[in-house]
Every structure is written in C-alpha cells, then in structure tokens.
Amino acid sequence: FAFTQRLRRVFASEGIRASQADDGGEGGAETFGQDMILATAQNVWVLDSSLSIYKAPANRPAAEGSGASYALGAGAVLCERKITPAQVLKHMIETAMAFDPHCGGRVWVRRLA
C-alpha cells in the first residue's frame, strides 16, 4: 500500500523507528508501538501499530488506545465548538494524556501531502 510506504518515510524523517513484535521467537511483525488515526476529507482511518488500516465509524470522533474513552468524551464536546478538526484532535489527545497514566509522549498532528 503506497500510503504506508509514504508514512514510513515521514516516520523516518521524525526519528520514529519500528521494532519487531515478540511472538515467541518466530520473527514477529514490525511494530511502531502505537496506534494512529488518519483523517481525510471523506473518511477516518485507524492504523494499528503494524500500519494495518481499517475504516472508523462515520460521523463520530475516533480514538484508540488506553486513553480512548477520555479522548472520545473530549471529542464529543469539542465537535460542538467552532474550532478546526486539527484543534479538536489535538485537544482529544491532550485530554487522554492528562487523565490516563498510560498515555504520554508528544502530540503529533501533521498534514500529509
């Protein structure tokens, strides 16, 4: 899939590297250790840690991971405000990070051309 190859190049430029998943010594799948959300003008897609892609339910915010319930709650409120989708997404992630002890890192919202 051409998109995942482009995304791998973006990750490399950001210093994000994959590791091998542990599957009992059988040479597990490559993993980036996090799930991601990709939004286009038409759809929202969820990318799991191996960059497998599936379409998220339509007409509602999407979130993955241990902080998903916090992010979805924030998204439900923020979607009613007059802010950009990127701002909604950033606040959803920040809310999950503030309330879930297993969320961390940096907020990474980029427009991919």
DSSP file with accessible surface (Angstrom, degrees, kcal/mol):
  #  RESIDUE AA STRUCTURE BP1 BP2  ACC     N-H-->O    O-->H-N    N-H-->O    O-->H-N    TCO  KAPPA ALPHA  PHI   PSI    X-CA   Y-CA   Z-CA
    1    1 A F     >        0   0  171      0, 0.0     4,-1.3     0, 0.0     3,-0.3   0.000 360.0 360.0 360.0 122.5    0.0    0.0    0.0
    2    2 A A  H  >  +     0   0   76      1,-0.2     4,-2.1     2,-0.2     5,-0.2   0.852 360.0  59.9 -60.3 -37.0    1.6    3.2   -1.2
    3    3 A F  H  > S+     0   0   30      1,-0.2     4,-2.7     2,-0.2    -1,-0.2   0.926 103.1  50.1 -60.7 -44.7    0.3    5.3    1.8
    4    4 A T  H  > S+     0   0   15     -3,-0.3     4,-2.4     1,-0.2    -1,-0.2   0.868 108.5  53.3 -65.8 -31.8    2.1    3.2    4.4
    5    5 A Q  H  X S+     0   0  101     -4,-1.3     4,-1.6     2,-0.2    -1,-0.2   0.918 110.4  47.1 -66.3 -41.5    5.3    3.5    2.5
    6    6 A R  H  X S+     0   0  103     -4,-2.1     4,-2.1     2,-0.2    -2,-0.2   0.912 111.4  51.9 -62.8 -41.9    5.0    7.3    2.5
    7    7 A L  H  X S+     0   0    8     -4,-2.7     4,-3.0     1,-0.2    -2,-0.2   0.906 105.1  55.0 -63.9 -39.3    4.2    7.2    6.2
    8    8 A R  H  X S+     0   0   68     -4,-2.4     4,-2.5     1,-0.2    -1,-0.2   0.900 107.6  50.3 -59.5 -39.3    7.3    5.1    6.9
    9    9 A R  H  X S+     0   0  159     -4,-1.6     4,-2.2     2,-0.2    -1,-0.2   0.908 110.4  49.4 -66.5 -39.9    9.4    7.8    5.2
   10   10 A V  H  X S+     0   0   40     -4,-2.1     4,-1.4     2,-0.2    -2,-0.2   0.939 111.1  50.2 -62.1 -45.4    7.7   10.5    7.3
   11   11 A F  H ><>S+     0   0    3     -4,-3.0     5,-2.9     1,-0.2     3,-0.5   0.931 109.1  51.6 -58.1 -45.8    8.3    8.5   10.5
   12   12 A A  H ><5S+     0   0   45     -4,-2.5     3,-1.4     1,-0.2    -1,-0.2   0.917 107.8  51.6 -59.2 -41.5   12.0    8.1    9.5
   13   13 A S  H 3<5S+     0   0   95     -4,-2.2    -1,-0.2     1,-0.3    -2,-0.2   0.777 111.5  48.4 -67.3 -24.5   12.3   11.8    9.0
   14   14 A E  T <<5S-     0   0   64     -4,-1.4    -1,-0.3    -3,-0.5    -2,-0.2   0.374 119.9-110.1 -92.3   0.1   10.8   12.3   12.5
   15   15 A G  T < 5 +     0   0   52     -3,-1.4     2,-0.6    -4,-0.4    -3,-0.2   0.663  69.7 144.7  80.1  17.1   13.2    9.7   14.0
   16   16 A I      < -     0   0   38     -5,-2.9     2,-0.3    -6,-0.2    -1,-0.3  -0.794  27.3-172.5 -92.5 121.0   10.4    7.2   14.6
   17   17 A R        -     0   0  169     -2,-0.6     2,-0.1    -3,-0.1    -9,-0.0  -0.875  17.7-125.9-116.7 148.9   11.7    3.6   14.1
   18   18 A A        -     0   0   32     -2,-0.3     2,-0.3    15,-0.0    14,-0.2  -0.474  20.4-161.3 -85.5 159.0    9.9    0.3   14.1
   19   19 A S  E     -A   31   0A  71     12,-3.0    12,-3.5    -2,-0.1     2,-0.4  -0.864  29.1 -94.4-130.2 170.0   10.8   -2.8   16.2
   20   20 A Q  E     -A   30   0A 119     -2,-0.3    10,-0.2    10,-0.2     9,-0.2  -0.725  37.0-124.8 -87.6 132.0   10.0   -6.4   15.9
   21   21 A A        -     0   0   39      8,-3.1     2,-0.7    -2,-0.4     7,-0.7  -0.483  27.2-116.4 -70.2 142.7    6.9   -7.7   17.8
   22   22 A D        +     0   0  150     -2,-0.2    -1,-0.1     1,-0.1     7,-0.0  -0.740  44.8 160.4 -84.8 113.8    7.7  -10.6   20.1
   23   23 A D  S    S-     0   0   82     -2,-0.7     3,-0.2     5,-0.0    -1,-0.1  -0.148  75.5 -71.5-125.3  38.8    5.8  -13.7   19.0
   24   24 A G  S    S-     0   0   67      1,-0.2    -2,-0.1     2,-0.1     0, 0.0   0.775  93.2 -54.2  82.1  25.8    7.8  -16.4   20.7
   25   25 A G  S    S+     0   0   68      1,-0.0    -1,-0.2     0, 0.0    -3,-0.1   0.583 105.0 118.8  88.3  10.7   10.9  -16.2   18.6
   26   26 A E  S    S-     0   0  154     -3,-0.2    -2,-0.1     1,-0.0    -4,-0.1   0.225  92.0 -94.9 -93.7  12.9    9.2  -16.6   15.2
   27   27 A G        -     0   0   61     -7,-0.1    -5,-0.1     2,-0.1     3,-0.1   0.997  53.8-142.7  73.1  65.7   10.3  -13.2   13.8
   28   28 A G        -     0   0    7     -7,-0.7    -6,-0.1     1,-0.1     3,-0.1   0.107  23.8 -75.5 -60.5 171.6    7.3  -11.2   14.7
   29   29 A A        -     0   0   65     -9,-0.2    -8,-3.1     1,-0.1     2,-0.2  -0.301  53.0 -98.2 -66.5 151.6    5.7   -8.4   12.7
   30   30 A E  E     -A   20   0A  78    -10,-0.2     2,-0.3    20,-0.1   -10,-0.2  -0.502  48.2-171.9 -69.7 135.9    7.3   -5.0   12.5
   31   31 A T  E     -A   19   0A  22    -12,-3.5   -12,-3.0    -2,-0.2    19,-0.2  -0.978  32.9-158.8-135.3 148.0    5.6   -2.6   15.0
   32   32 A F        -     0   0   21     17,-2.6    18,-0.1    -2,-0.3   -15,-0.1   0.337  46.7-121.4-101.8  -0.8    5.8    1.1   15.8
   33   33 A G  S    S+     0   0   64     16,-0.2     2,-0.3   -14,-0.1    16,-0.1   0.600  80.8  66.8  77.8  10.3    4.3    0.6   19.3
   34   34 A Q  S    S-     0   0   87     15,-0.1     2,-0.3    14,-0.1    -2,-0.2  -0.990  72.6-123.3-157.1 153.8    1.3    2.9   18.9
   35   35 A D        -     0   0   65     -2,-0.3     2,-0.3    13,-0.1    13,-0.2  -0.668  30.1-158.5 -93.6 157.6   -2.0    3.1   17.0
   36   36 A M  E     -B   47   0B  33     11,-3.2    11,-3.1    -2,-0.3     2,-0.4  -0.943  12.5-138.1-136.5 157.9   -2.7    6.2   14.9
   37   37 A I  E     -B   46   0B  54     -2,-0.3     2,-0.5     9,-0.2     9,-0.2  -0.963  15.4-167.8-116.4 133.1   -5.7    7.9   13.4
   38   38 A L  E     -B   45   0B  39      7,-3.4     7,-3.8    -2,-0.4     2,-0.5  -0.985   4.7-166.7-121.1 126.7   -5.7    9.3    9.9
   39   39 A A  E     +B   44   0B  70     -2,-0.5     2,-0.2     5,-0.2     5,-0.2  -0.954   6.9 179.7-116.5 132.4   -8.4   11.6    8.7
   40   40 A T        -     0   0   66      3,-3.4    -2,-0.0    -2,-0.5     0, 0.0  -0.670  49.2 -94.9-112.1 178.0   -9.1   12.6    5.1
   41   41 A A  S    S+     0   0   99     -2,-0.2     3,-0.1     1,-0.2    -2,-0.0   0.816 125.2  31.0 -64.2 -25.9  -11.8   14.9    3.9
   42   42 A Q  S    S+     0   0  151      1,-0.2     2,-0.3     0, 0.0    -1,-0.2   0.762 124.2  15.1-102.8 -31.1  -14.1   11.9    3.3
   43   43 A N        -     0   0   49     15,-0.1    -3,-3.4     2,-0.0     2,-0.4  -0.922  56.0-129.7-144.4 164.4  -13.1    9.3    5.9
   44   44 A V  E     -B   39   0B  42     12,-0.3    12,-2.8    -2,-0.3     2,-0.4  -0.981  27.8-167.3-118.5 132.6  -11.3    8.5    9.1
   45   45 A W  E     -BC  38  55B  73     -7,-3.8    -7,-3.4    -2,-0.4     2,-0.5  -0.935  12.7-144.7-121.9 143.7   -9.0    5.6    9.2
   46   46 A V  E     -BC  37  54B   2      8,-3.2     8,-2.1    -2,-0.4     2,-0.5  -0.921  11.3-162.7-107.0 129.8   -7.3    3.8   12.1
   47   47 A L  E     -BC  36  53B   3    -11,-3.1   -11,-3.2    -2,-0.5     6,-0.2  -0.963  11.7-146.8-111.1 122.2   -3.8    2.5   11.7
   48   48 A D    >   -     0   0   50      4,-2.4     3,-2.5    -2,-0.5   -13,-0.1  -0.202  39.9 -84.4 -80.0-179.1   -2.7   -0.1   14.2
   49   49 A S  T 3  S+     0   0   36      1,-0.3   -17,-2.6     2,-0.1   -16,-0.2   0.701 132.0  50.4 -64.4 -17.5    0.9   -0.4   15.4
   50   50 A S  T 3  S-     0   0   39    -19,-0.2    -1,-0.3   -18,-0.1   -20,-0.1   0.334 121.1-107.8 -97.0   6.1    1.9   -2.6   12.4
   51   51 A L    <   +     0   0    9     -3,-2.5     2,-0.2     1,-0.3    -2,-0.1   0.660  66.2 153.6  71.9  21.8    0.3    0.0   10.0
   52   52 A S        -     0   0   64    -48,-0.0    -4,-2.4     1,-0.0     2,-0.4  -0.601  34.7-142.4 -71.6 143.1   -2.7   -2.2    9.2
   53   53 A I  E     +C   47   0B  57     -2,-0.2     2,-0.3    -6,-0.2    -6,-0.2  -0.898  26.8 168.1-119.5 137.0   -5.6    0.1    8.2
   54   54 A Y  E     -C   46   0B 108     -8,-2.1    -8,-3.2    -2,-0.4     2,-0.3  -0.986  37.7-106.0-141.7 153.5   -9.3   -0.1    8.8
   55   55 A K  E     -C   45   0B 115     -2,-0.3   -10,-0.2   -10,-0.2     3,-0.1  -0.598  32.0-135.8 -80.0 132.9  -12.1    2.5    8.4
   56   56 A A        -     0   0    8    -12,-2.8   -12,-0.3    -2,-0.3     6,-0.1  -0.451  38.0 -80.5 -81.4 158.6  -13.5    4.1   11.6
   57   57 A P    >   -     0   0   74      0, 0.0     3,-0.5     0, 0.0    -1,-0.1  -0.286  55.2-110.8 -58.1 144.6  -17.3    4.5   12.1
   58   58 A A  T 3  S+     0   0   76      1,-0.2   -15,-0.1    -3,-0.1    -3,-0.0  -0.346  87.2  20.5 -78.2 155.4  -18.7    7.5   10.3
   59   59 A N  T 3  S+     0   0  171      1,-0.1    -1,-0.2    -2,-0.1     0, 0.0   0.764 106.0  77.6  62.5  33.8  -20.0   10.7   11.9
   60   60 A R  S <  S-     0   0  152     -3,-0.5    -1,-0.1    -4,-0.0    16,-0.0  -0.972  86.4 -87.4-160.1 156.9  -18.3   10.5   15.2
   61   61 A P        -     0   0   33      0, 0.0     2,-0.4     0, 0.0    11,-0.1  -0.262  39.8-143.4 -63.1 155.7  -14.8   11.0   16.7
   62   62 A A        +     0   0   19     -6,-0.1     2,-0.3     9,-0.1   -25,-0.1  -0.943  23.6 166.2-121.3 144.0  -12.4    8.1   16.6
   63   63 A A        -     0   0   20     -2,-0.4     2,-0.3   -27,-0.0     5,-0.1  -0.986  11.8-166.1-153.3 152.5   -9.8    7.2   19.3
   64   64 A E        +     0   0   74     -2,-0.3     3,-0.3   -29,-0.1     7,-0.1  -0.924  44.4  34.4-134.9 159.3   -7.6    4.2   20.0
   65   65 A G  S >  S-     0   0   48     -2,-0.3     3,-1.8     1,-0.2     4,-0.3  -0.256 101.5 -43.3  93.2-175.8   -5.5    3.0   23.0
   66   66 A S  T 3  S+     0   0   64      1,-0.3     3,-0.4    36,-0.1    -1,-0.2   0.785 135.0  48.6 -65.3 -26.8   -5.8    3.2   26.8
   67   67 A G  T 3> S+     0   0    3     -3,-0.3     4,-2.4     1,-0.2     3,-0.4   0.302  77.3 111.0 -95.0  13.2   -6.9    6.8   26.8
   68   68 A A  H <> S+     0   0   19     -3,-1.8     4,-3.0     1,-0.2     5,-0.2   0.873  73.7  53.3 -57.9 -41.8   -9.6    6.3   24.1
   69   69 A S  H  > S+     0   0   87     -3,-0.4     4,-1.9    -4,-0.3    -1,-0.2   0.905 111.3  46.3 -64.8 -37.2  -12.6    6.9   26.5
   70   70 A Y  H  > S+     0   0   99     -3,-0.4     4,-2.3     2,-0.2    -1,-0.2   0.931 114.4  47.7 -66.8 -44.6  -11.1   10.2   27.7
   71   71 A A  H  X S+     0   0    9     -4,-2.4     4,-2.9     1,-0.2    -2,-0.2   0.912 110.9  50.8 -63.7 -41.8  -10.4   11.3   24.1
   72   72 A L  H  X S+     0   0   59     -4,-3.0     4,-2.4    -5,-0.2    -1,-0.2   0.896 109.7  50.9 -65.2 -38.7  -13.8   10.3   22.9
   73   73 A G  H  X S+     0   0   42     -4,-1.9     4,-1.5    -5,-0.2    -1,-0.2   0.939 112.9  45.4 -62.3 -45.5  -15.5   12.3   25.7
   74   74 A A  H  X S+     0   0   17     -4,-2.3     4,-3.1     1,-0.2     5,-0.2   0.923 112.3  52.4 -63.4 -41.4  -13.5   15.3   24.9
   75   75 A G  H  X S+     0   0    0     -4,-2.9     4,-2.3     1,-0.2    -2,-0.2   0.887 104.1  55.9 -62.8 -38.7  -14.2   14.9   21.1
   76   76 A A  H  < S+     0   0   59     -4,-2.4     4,-0.3     1,-0.2    -1,-0.2   0.900 115.4  38.4 -61.9 -38.5  -17.9   14.7   21.7
   77   77 A V  H >< S+     0   0   84     -4,-1.5     3,-1.3    -5,-0.2     4,-0.3   0.929 116.2  50.6 -76.1 -45.2  -17.9   18.1   23.5
   78   78 A L  H >< S+     0   0   18     -4,-3.1     3,-1.7     1,-0.3     5,-0.3   0.784  96.4  68.0 -69.1 -28.0  -15.3   19.7   21.2
   79   79 A C  T 3< S+     0   0   73     -4,-2.3    -1,-0.3     1,-0.3    -2,-0.1   0.732  94.8  59.7 -64.8 -18.8  -17.1   18.8   18.0
   80   80 A E  T <  S+     0   0  164     -3,-1.3    -1,-0.3    -4,-0.3    -2,-0.2   0.609  93.9  83.8 -81.4 -14.1  -19.9   21.2   19.0
   81   81 A R  S <  S-     0   0  154     -3,-1.7     2,-1.6    -4,-0.3     7,-0.1  -0.502  90.8-110.4 -89.8 162.6  -17.4   24.1   19.1
   82   82 A K  S    S+     0   0  212     -2,-0.2     2,-0.3     2,-0.0    -3,-0.1  -0.505  75.3 117.3 -92.6  67.9  -16.3   26.3   16.2
   83   83 A I        -     0   0   57     -2,-1.6    -2,-0.0    -5,-0.3     5,-0.0  -0.885  69.7 -90.8-127.5 163.0  -12.7   25.0   16.1
   84   84 A T     >  -     0   0   71     -2,-0.3     4,-2.3     1,-0.1     3,-0.2  -0.293  33.2-113.9 -71.6 156.8  -10.8   23.2   13.3
   85   85 A P  H  > S+     0   0  113      0, 0.0     4,-2.7     0, 0.0     5,-0.2   0.878 118.9  56.0 -56.7 -36.6  -10.7   19.4   13.2
   86   86 A A  H  > S+     0   0   52      1,-0.2     4,-2.5     2,-0.2     5,-0.2   0.897 107.4  48.5 -64.1 -38.0   -7.0   19.6   13.9
   87   87 A Q  H  > S+     0   0   90     -3,-0.2     4,-2.4     2,-0.2    -1,-0.2   0.907 110.7  50.8 -67.1 -41.4   -7.7   21.6   17.1
   88   88 A V  H  X S+     0   0   14     -4,-2.3     4,-2.5     2,-0.2    -2,-0.2   0.955 112.0  47.8 -58.3 -48.9  -10.3   19.0   18.1
   89   89 A L  H  X S+     0   0   52     -4,-2.7     4,-2.4     2,-0.2     5,-0.2   0.929 110.7  50.3 -59.3 -47.1   -7.8   16.2   17.5
   90   90 A K  H  X S+     0   0   90     -4,-2.5     4,-2.6     1,-0.2    -1,-0.2   0.936 112.7  46.6 -59.6 -43.9   -5.0   17.9   19.5
   91   91 A H  H  X S+     0   0   78     -4,-2.4     4,-2.4     2,-0.2    -1,-0.2   0.866 109.3  54.9 -68.2 -35.9   -7.3   18.6   22.4
   92   92 A M  H  X S+     0   0   10     -4,-2.5     4,-2.2    -5,-0.2    -1,-0.2   0.940 111.5  44.3 -60.4 -45.7   -8.6   15.0   22.4
   93   93 A I  H  X S+     0   0   54     -4,-2.4     4,-2.5     1,-0.2    -2,-0.2   0.929 112.9  50.7 -65.6 -45.2   -5.0   13.7   22.6
   94   94 A E  H  X S+     0   0   68     -4,-2.6     4,-2.0    -5,-0.2    -1,-0.2   0.887 109.4  52.0 -61.6 -36.9   -4.1   16.2   25.3
   95   95 A T  H  X S+     0   0   41     -4,-2.4     4,-1.7     2,-0.2     5,-0.2   0.936 109.5  48.7 -64.8 -45.7   -7.2   15.1   27.3
   96   96 A A  H  X S+     0   0    8     -4,-2.2     4,-2.4     1,-0.2     7,-0.3   0.929 112.3  49.2 -59.4 -42.0   -6.2   11.5   27.1
   97   97 A M  H  < S+     0   0   56     -4,-2.5    -1,-0.2     1,-0.2    -2,-0.2   0.856 109.8  52.1 -66.6 -33.2   -2.7   12.3   28.2
   98   98 A A  H  < S+     0   0   76     -4,-2.0    -1,-0.2    -5,-0.2    -2,-0.2   0.825 122.2  27.7 -72.4 -31.5   -3.9   14.4   31.1
   99   99 A F  H  < S+     0   0  132     -4,-1.7    -2,-0.2    -3,-0.2    -1,-0.2   0.641 108.1  68.8-109.6 -19.0   -6.2   11.7   32.6
  100  100 A D    ><  -     0   0   17     -4,-2.4     3,-1.7    -5,-0.2    -1,-0.1  -0.917  63.0-154.0-106.5 120.7   -4.8    8.3   31.5
  101  101 A P  T 3  S+     0   0  112      0, 0.0    -1,-0.1     0, 0.0    -4,-0.1   0.671  94.1  58.5 -67.3 -13.4   -1.4    7.3   33.2
  102  102 A H  T 3  S+     0   0  155      2,-0.0     2,-0.4    -3,-0.0   -36,-0.1   0.421  88.9  87.2 -95.8   0.1   -0.5    5.1   30.2
  103  103 A C    <   +     0   0   35     -3,-1.7     2,-0.3    -7,-0.3   -38,-0.0  -0.843  54.6 125.6 -98.2 138.2   -0.7    7.9   27.7
  104  104 A G        +     0   0   58     -2,-0.4     2,-0.2     2,-0.1    -7,-0.0  -0.909  17.4  81.4-166.8-168.6    2.4   10.0   27.1
  105  105 A G  S    S-     0   0   69     -2,-0.3     2,-0.3    -8,-0.1    -2,-0.0  -0.619  81.9 -44.0  94.0-154.1    4.8   11.3   24.5
  106  106 A R        -     0   0  143     -2,-0.2     2,-0.4     2,-0.0    -2,-0.1  -0.876  52.4-108.4-118.6 150.3    4.2   14.3   22.3
  107  107 A V        -     0   0   37     -2,-0.3     2,-0.5     2,-0.0   -17,-0.1  -0.649  35.6-170.8 -75.8 127.9    1.2   15.3   20.3
  108  108 A W        +     0   0   63     -2,-0.4     2,-0.5     2,-0.0    -1,-0.0  -0.895  15.4 161.7-129.3  95.4    1.9   14.8   16.7
  109  109 A V        +     0   0   48     -2,-0.5     2,-0.4     2,-0.0    -2,-0.0  -0.978  14.2 166.7-116.9 116.3   -0.7   16.2   14.3
  110  110 A R        -     0   0  116     -2,-0.5     2,-0.6     2,-0.0    -2,-0.0  -0.972  36.2-130.9-131.5 147.6    0.6   16.6   10.7
  111  111 A R        -     0   0  240     -2,-0.4     2,-0.5     0, 0.0    -2,-0.0  -0.863  26.7-151.4 -93.7 120.3   -1.0   17.3    7.4
  112  112 A L              0   0   55     -2,-0.6  -105,-0.0     1,-0.0    -2,-0.0  -0.835 360.0 360.0 -96.4 126.1    0.4   14.8    4.9
  113  113 A A              0   0  119     -2,-0.5    -1,-0.0     0, 0.0     0, 0.0  -0.494 360.0 360.0 -89.9 360.0    0.5   15.9    1.3
